[in-house]
Amino acid sequence: MVYKPILIDRKNLTFCGVTFPDLDTLEKTANAIGTNMLEGFEPTPEKVEIIRDYVTDIMSLEELIQKIKES
């Protein structure tokens, strides 16, 4: 596995180019994604957006599952 750094901009609240509503949500999401990267997960802006929307209750669990099935 090749190490790929992920871009986190705490000043502008962005992670992989995706904007977050607050620093706490950004850091929790980045930590969770970082842990999953050790298992082979490769984040993309689209995937980070989906996770952000689920974490911030914009997307339901059912919608999350559907998005995962589609990708």
MOPAC internal coordinates of N, CA, C and O (Angstrom, degrees):
PM7 1SCF
backbone

  N    0.0000 0     0.00 0     0.00 0    0    0    0
  C    1.4611 1     0.00 0     0.00 0    1    0    0
  C    1.5299 1   108.05 1     0.00 0    2    1    0
  O    1.2310 1   120.70 1   -44.95 1    3    2    1
  N    1.3108 1   116.27 1   135.05 1    3    2    1
  C    1.4567 1   122.63 1   179.69 1    5    3    2
  C    1.5246 1   109.02 1   -96.41 1    6    5    3
  O    1.2310 1   120.86 1   -46.39 1    7    6    5
  N    1.3329 1   115.97 1   133.61 1    7    6    5
  C    1.4675 1   120.44 1   178.67 1    9    7    6
  C    1.5121 1   109.44 1   -71.72 1   10    9    7
  O    1.2310 1   120.63 1   -51.36 1   11   10    9
  N    1.3226 1   116.41 1   128.64 1   11   10    9
  C    1.4616 1   122.31 1   175.99 1   13   11   10
  C    1.5164 1   107.72 1  -124.11 1   14   13   11
  O    1.2310 1   120.15 1   -65.17 1   15   14   13
  N    1.3223 1   117.32 1   114.83 1   15   14   13
  C    1.4724 1   117.93 1   177.33 1   17   15   14
  C    1.5335 1   109.82 1   -68.45 1   18   17   15
  O    1.2310 1   121.03 1   -31.62 1   19   18   17
  N    1.3291 1   115.64 1   148.38 1   19   18   17
  C    1.4590 1   119.98 1   177.06 1   21   19   18
  C    1.5191 1   108.24 1  -108.55 1   22   21   19
  O    1.2310 1   120.94 1   -36.02 1   23   22   21
  N    1.3023 1   115.81 1   143.98 1   23   22   21
  C    1.4555 1   121.17 1  -175.28 1   25   23   22
  C    1.5195 1   111.20 1   -86.86 1   26   25   23
  O    1.2310 1   121.25 1   -67.44 1   27   26   25
  N    1.3369 1   115.21 1   112.56 1   27   26   25
  C    1.4607 1   121.52 1   177.51 1   29   27   26
  C    1.5230 1   107.51 1  -118.98 1   30   29   27
  O    1.2310 1   120.54 1   -58.22 1   31   30   29
  N    1.3170 1   116.57 1   121.78 1   31   30   29
  C    1.4654 1   122.26 1   177.52 1   33   31   30
  C    1.5259 1   107.97 1  -114.83 1   34   33   31
  O    1.2310 1   121.48 1   -84.83 1   35   34   33
  N    1.3187 1   114.77 1    95.17 1   35   34   33
  C    1.4659 1   119.83 1  -176.71 1   37   35   34
  C    1.5253 1   112.45 1   -68.26 1   38   37   35
  O    1.2310 1   120.50 1   151.18 1   39   38   37
  N    1.3172 1   116.65 1   -28.82 1   39   38   37
  C    1.4672 1   119.87 1   179.83 1   41   39   38
  C    1.5263 1   110.96 1   -66.61 1   42   41   39
  O    1.2310 1   120.71 1   135.85 1   43   42   41
  N    1.3257 1   116.26 1   -44.15 1   43   42   41
  C    1.4675 1   121.14 1  -178.30 1   45   43   42
  C    1.5298 1   112.92 1   -98.38 1   46   45   43
  O    1.2310 1   120.89 1  -175.22 1   47   46   45
  N    1.3336 1   115.91 1     4.78 1   47   46   45
  C    1.4701 1   122.48 1   177.67 1   49   47   46
  C    1.5296 1   112.51 1    56.75 1   50   49   47
  O    1.2310 1   121.00 1  -131.75 1   51   50   49
  N    1.3517 1   115.70 1    48.25 1   51   50   49
  C    1.4589 1   119.11 1   177.54 1   53   51   50
  C    1.5226 1   110.40 1  -125.22 1   54   53   51
  O    1.2310 1   121.98 1   -31.07 1   55   54   53
  N    1.3100 1   113.81 1   148.93 1   55   54   53
  C    1.4620 1   122.80 1   178.66 1   57   55   54
  C    1.5184 1   106.21 1  -138.71 1   58   57   55
  O    1.2310 1   120.07 1   -60.35 1   59   58   57
  N    1.3262 1   117.47 1   119.65 1   59   58   57
  C    1.4755 1   122.56 1  -174.93 1   61   59   58
  C    1.5294 1   110.62 1    55.00 1   62   61   59
  O    1.2310 1   120.58 1  -148.27 1   63   62   61
  N    1.3338 1   116.49 1    31.73 1   63   62   61
  C    1.4582 1   121.30 1   179.40 1   65   63   62
  C    1.5151 1   114.39 1    82.90 1   66   65   63
  O    1.2310 1   119.76 1   179.63 1   67   66   65
  N    1.3216 1   118.07 1    -0.37 1   67   66   65
  C    1.4654 1   122.68 1  -178.69 1   69   67   66
  C    1.5284 1   108.55 1   -97.03 1   70   69   67
  O    1.2310 1   120.37 1   -50.22 1   71   70   69
  N    1.3219 1   116.89 1   129.78 1   71   70   69
  C    1.4619 1   122.19 1  -178.37 1   73   71   70
  C    1.5236 1   110.79 1   -82.66 1   74   73   71
  O    1.2310 1   121.54 1   -40.12 1   75   74   73
  N    1.3416 1   114.66 1   139.88 1   75   74   73
  C    1.4648 1   121.89 1   178.92 1   77   75   74
  C    1.5194 1   109.68 1  -116.04 1   78   77   75
  O    1.2310 1   120.27 1   -25.95 1   79   78   77
  N    1.3464 1   117.08 1   154.05 1   79   78   77
  C    1.4662 1   120.34 1  -176.02 1   81   79   78
  C    1.5287 1   114.09 1   -72.97 1   82   81   79
  O    1.2310 1   120.53 1   155.24 1   83   82   81
  N    1.3489 1   116.60 1   -24.76 1   83   82   81
  C    1.4635 1   119.44 1  -178.85 1   85   83   82
  C    1.5237 1   109.28 1  -159.45 1   86   85   83
  O    1.2310 1   121.10 1   -15.40 1   87   86   85
  N    1.3272 1   115.51 1   164.60 1   87   86   85
  C    1.4591 1   121.30 1  -175.86 1   89   87   86
  C    1.5232 1   111.83 1   -66.06 1   90   89   87
  O    1.2310 1   119.70 1   141.87 1   91   90   89
  N    1.3202 1   118.18 1   -38.13 1   91   90   89
  C    1.4530 1   121.17 1  -179.19 1   93   91   90
  C    1.5241 1   111.30 1   -60.61 1   94   93   91
  O    1.2310 1   120.18 1   133.31 1   95   94   93
  N    1.3200 1   117.25 1   -46.69 1   95   94   93
  C    1.4664 1   121.52 1   179.32 1   97   95   94
  C    1.5225 1   110.48 1   -64.59 1   98   97   95
  O    1.2310 1   120.27 1   139.03 1   99   98   97
  N    1.3205 1   117.10 1   -40.97 1   99   98   97
  C    1.4678 1   121.43 1   178.35 1  101   99   98
  C    1.5196 1   110.46 1   -60.08 1  102  101   99
  O    1.2310 1   120.22 1   130.96 1  103  102  101
  N    1.3307 1   117.19 1   -49.04 1  103  102  101
  C    1.4644 1   120.24 1  -176.48 1  105  103  102
  C    1.5233 1   112.41 1   -68.00 1  106  105  103
  O    1.2310 1   119.90 1   139.34 1  107  106  105
  N    1.3189 1   117.80 1   -40.66 1  107  106  105
  C    1.4617 1   120.13 1   178.03 1  109  107  106
  C    1.5253 1   110.81 1   -63.34 1  110  109  107
  O    1.2310 1   120.57 1   137.59 1  111  110  109
  N    1.3183 1   116.51 1   -42.41 1  111  110  109
  C    1.4670 1   120.55 1   179.35 1  113  111  110
  C    1.5261 1   110.76 1   -66.29 1  114  113  111
  O    1.2310 1   120.48 1   135.13 1  115  114  113
  N    1.3253 1   116.69 1   -44.87 1  115  114  113
  C    1.4660 1   120.94 1   179.74 1  117  115  114
  C    1.5257 1   110.98 1   -62.13 1  118  117  115
  O    1.2310 1   119.99 1   139.31 1  119  118  117
  N    1.3289 1   117.62 1   -40.69 1  119  118  117
  C    1.4627 1   120.61 1   178.58 1  121  119  118
  C    1.5259 1   111.21 1   -64.41 1  122  121  119
  O    1.2310 1   120.45 1   136.50 1  123  122  121
  N    1.3231 1   116.75 1   -43.50 1  123  122  121
  C    1.4667 1   120.61 1   179.48 1  125  123  122
  C    1.5299 1   110.78 1   -64.14 1  126  125  123
  O    1.2310 1   120.63 1   136.39 1  127  126  125
  N    1.3164 1   116.40 1   -43.61 1  127  126  125
  C    1.4626 1   119.93 1   179.95 1  129  127  126
  C    1.5246 1   110.23 1   -66.86 1  130  129  127
  O    1.2310 1   120.47 1   138.69 1  131  130  129
  N    1.3337 1   116.71 1   -41.31 1  131  130  129
  C    1.4675 1   120.60 1   178.23 1  133  131  130
  C    1.5194 1   111.52 1   -58.30 1  134  133  131
  O    1.2310 1   120.37 1   137.81 1  135  134  133
  N    1.3068 1   116.89 1   -42.19 1  135  134  133
  C    1.4657 1   121.39 1   177.82 1  137  135  134
  C    1.5224 1   110.45 1   -62.93 1  138  137  135
  O    1.2310 1   120.46 1   137.35 1  139  138  137
  N    1.3165 1   116.73 1   -42.65 1  139  138  137
  C    1.4679 1   120.39 1   179.68 1  141  139  138
  C    1.5219 1   112.18 1   -69.56 1  142  141  139
  O    1.2310 1   120.18 1   154.96 1  143  142  141
  N    1.3188 1   117.26 1   -25.04 1  143  142  141
  C    1.4618 1   120.35 1   177.30 1  145  143  142
  C    1.5252 1   110.37 1   -64.86 1  146  145  143
  O    1.2310 1   120.37 1   150.46 1  147  146  145
  N    1.3287 1   116.89 1   -29.54 1  147  146  145
  C    1.4636 1   120.06 1   176.42 1  149  147  146
  C    1.5271 1   111.05 1   -65.39 1  150  149  147
  O    1.2310 1   120.99 1   157.52 1  151  150  149
  N    1.3173 1   115.72 1   -22.48 1  151  150  149
  C    1.4679 1   121.77 1   178.89 1  153  151  150
  C    1.5301 1   111.77 1   -94.06 1  154  153  151
  O    1.2310 1   120.20 1  -179.00 1  155  154  153
  N    1.3408 1   117.22 1     1.00 1  155  154  153
  C    1.4540 1   120.37 1   176.87 1  157  155  154
  C    1.5220 1   115.64 1   109.02 1  158  157  155
  O    1.2310 1   119.89 1   177.74 1  159  158  157
  N    1.3334 1   117.82 1    -2.26 1  159  158  157
  C    1.4684 1   120.55 1   178.85 1  161  159  158
  C    1.5241 1   109.64 1   -66.82 1  162  161  159
  O    1.2310 1   120.26 1   -46.48 1  163  162  161
  N    1.3257 1   117.11 1   133.52 1  163  162  161
  C    1.4603 1   122.12 1   177.47 1  165  163  162
  C    1.5236 1   108.88 1  -114.01 1  166  165  163
  O    1.2310 1   120.45 1   -72.14 1  167  166  165
  N    1.3410 1   116.75 1   107.86 1  167  166  165
  C    1.4669 1   119.13 1  -178.21 1  169  167  166
  C    1.5242 1   112.14 1   -72.88 1  170  169  167
  O    1.2310 1   121.42 1   -38.02 1  171  170  169
  N    1.3147 1   114.88 1   141.98 1  171  170  169
  C    1.4559 1   122.64 1   171.68 1  173  171  170
  C    1.5260 1   105.65 1  -127.29 1  174  173  171
  O    1.2310 1   119.44 1   -17.69 1  175  174  173
  N    1.3169 1   118.67 1   162.31 1  175  174  173
  C    1.4672 1   118.79 1   176.71 1  177  175  174
  C    1.5272 1   112.27 1   -54.11 1  178  177  175
  O    1.2310 1   120.08 1   141.37 1  179  178  177
  N    1.3231 1   117.46 1   -38.63 1  179  178  177
  C    1.4613 1   120.77 1  -179.30 1  181  179  178
  C    1.5280 1   111.13 1   -64.62 1  182  181  179
  O    1.2310 1   120.45 1   135.69 1  183  182  181
  N    1.3220 1   116.75 1   -44.31 1  183  182  181
  C    1.4670 1   120.79 1   179.57 1  185  183  182
  C    1.5238 1   111.37 1   -66.83 1  186  185  183
  O    1.2310 1   120.48 1   139.57 1  187  186  185
  N    1.3335 1   116.68 1   -40.43 1  187  186  185
  C    1.4671 1   120.79 1   178.94 1  189  187  186
  C    1.5244 1   109.67 1   -64.10 1  190  189  187
  O    1.2310 1   120.26 1   140.58 1  191  190  189
  N    1.3289 1   117.11 1   -39.42 1  191  190  189
  C    1.4710 1   121.51 1   177.11 1  193  191  190
  C    1.5266 1   111.41 1   -60.05 1  194  193  191
  O    1.2310 1   120.70 1   135.83 1  195  194  193
  N    1.3047 1   116.27 1   -44.17 1  195  194  193
  C    1.4650 1   121.08 1   179.47 1  197  195  194
  C    1.5238 1   110.03 1   -61.92 1  198  197  195
  O    1.2310 1   120.46 1   133.71 1  199  198  197
  N    1.3177 1   116.72 1   -46.29 1  199  198  197
  C    1.4672 1   120.91 1  -179.95 1  201  199  198
  C    1.5252 1   110.32 1   -64.57 1  202  201  199
  O    1.2310 1   120.21 1   137.34 1  203  202  201
  N    1.3312 1   117.20 1   -42.66 1  203  202  201
  C    1.4710 1   120.49 1   177.71 1  205  203  202
  C    1.5231 1   110.88 1   -59.23 1  206  205  203
  O    1.2310 1   120.68 1   135.03 1  207  206  205
  N    1.3213 1   116.30 1   -44.97 1  207  206  205
  C    1.4621 1   120.05 1  -178.68 1  209  207  206
  C    1.5237 1   111.63 1   -64.04 1  210  209  207
  O    1.2310 1   120.23 1   144.52 1  211  210  209
  N    1.3261 1   117.16 1   -35.48 1  211  210  209
  C    1.4535 1   119.89 1   177.20 1  213  211  210
  C    1.5298 1   110.91 1   -70.65 1  214  213  211
  O    1.2310 1   120.29 1   134.70 1  215  214  213
  N    1.3202 1   117.06 1   -45.30 1  215  214  213
  C    1.4678 1   121.97 1  -178.23 1  217  215  214
  C    1.5334 1   111.26 1   -63.04 1  218  217  215
  O    1.2310 1   120.16 1   145.73 1  219  218  217
  N    1.3218 1   117.30 1   -34.27 1  219  218  217
  C    1.4714 1   120.95 1  -177.93 1  221  219  218
  C    1.5315 1   112.12 1   -94.60 1  222  221  219
  O    1.2310 1   120.13 1  -166.20 1  223  222  221
  N    1.3294 1   117.35 1    13.80 1  223  222  221
  C    1.4702 1   123.51 1   176.20 1  225  223  222
  C    1.5243 1   114.19 1    64.63 1  226  225  223
  O    1.2310 1   120.16 1  -158.17 1  227  226  225
  N    1.3110 1   117.30 1    21.83 1  227  226  225
  C    1.4659 1   120.54 1   173.45 1  229  227  226
  C    1.5280 1   109.24 1   -79.15 1  230  229  227
  O    1.2310 1   121.49 1   150.58 1  231  230  229
  N    1.3296 1   114.75 1   -29.42 1  231  230  229
  C    1.4607 1   121.20 1  -177.77 1  233  231  230
  C    1.5303 1   108.83 1  -120.97 1  234  233  231
  O    1.2310 1   120.52 1   -42.56 1  235  234  233
  N    1.3083 1   116.60 1   137.44 1  235  234  233
  C    1.4664 1   120.96 1   178.16 1  237  235  234
  C    1.5289 1   110.00 1   -79.66 1  238  237  235
  O    1.2310 1   121.14 1   -11.75 1  239  238  237
  N    1.3185 1   115.43 1   168.25 1  239  238  237
  C    1.4663 1   120.52 1   177.13 1  241  239  238
  C    1.5253 1   110.15 1   -60.98 1  242  241  239
  O    1.2310 1   120.22 1   140.08 1  243  242  241
  N    1.3143 1   117.18 1   -39.92 1  243  242  241
  C    1.4626 1   120.79 1   179.75 1  245  243  242
  C    1.5367 1   110.82 1   -63.19 1  246  245  243
  O    1.2310 1   120.78 1   137.98 1  247  246  245
  N    1.3275 1   116.12 1   -42.02 1  247  246  245
  C    1.4722 1   119.91 1   178.13 1  249  247  246
  C    1.5240 1   110.58 1   -65.89 1  250  249  247
  O    1.2310 1   120.35 1   141.54 1  251  250  249
  N    1.3304 1   116.93 1   -38.46 1  251  250  249
  C    1.4664 1   121.39 1   177.65 1  253  251  250
  C    1.5229 1   110.10 1   -60.66 1  254  253  251
  O    1.2310 1   120.49 1   132.52 1  255  254  253
  N    1.3074 1   116.68 1   -47.48 1  255  254  253
  C    1.4617 1   121.18 1   179.87 1  257  255  254
  C    1.5254 1   110.62 1   -60.76 1  258  257  255
  O    1.2310 1   120.29 1   138.43 1  259  258  257
  N    1.3244 1   117.05 1   -41.57 1  259  258  257
  C    1.4674 1   120.63 1   178.78 1  261  259  258
  C    1.5352 1   111.03 1   -63.10 1  262  261  259
  O    1.2310 1   120.39 1   137.19 1  263  262  261
  N    1.3398 1   116.86 1   -42.81 1  263  262  261
  C    1.4727 1   120.93 1   179.48 1  265  263  262
  C    1.5296 1   110.26 1   -62.57 1  266  265  263
  O    1.2310 1   120.64 1   139.22 1  267  266  265
  N    1.3270 1   116.39 1   -40.78 1  267  266  265
  C    1.4590 1   120.48 1   179.92 1  269  267  266
  C    1.5198 1   110.38 1   -64.61 1  270  269  267
  O    1.2310 1   120.41 1   138.40 1  271  270  269
  N    1.3149 1   116.82 1   -41.60 1  271  270  269
  C    1.4696 1   120.97 1   178.82 1  273  271  270
  C    1.5249 1   110.69 1   -63.54 1  274  273  271
  O    1.2310 1   120.38 1   144.94 1  275  274  273
  N    1.3349 1   116.88 1   -35.06 1  275  274  273
  C    1.4638 1   121.55 1  -178.34 1  277  275  274
  C    1.5277 1   112.11 1   -72.51 1  278  277  275
  O    1.2310 1   120.31 1   153.41 1  279  278  277
  N    1.3111 1   117.01 1   -26.59 1  279  278  277
  C    1.4820 1   119.12 1  -175.54 1  281  279  278
  C    1.4938 1   114.03 1   -92.43 1  282  281  279
  O    1.2310 1   120.10 1   180.00 1  283  282  281

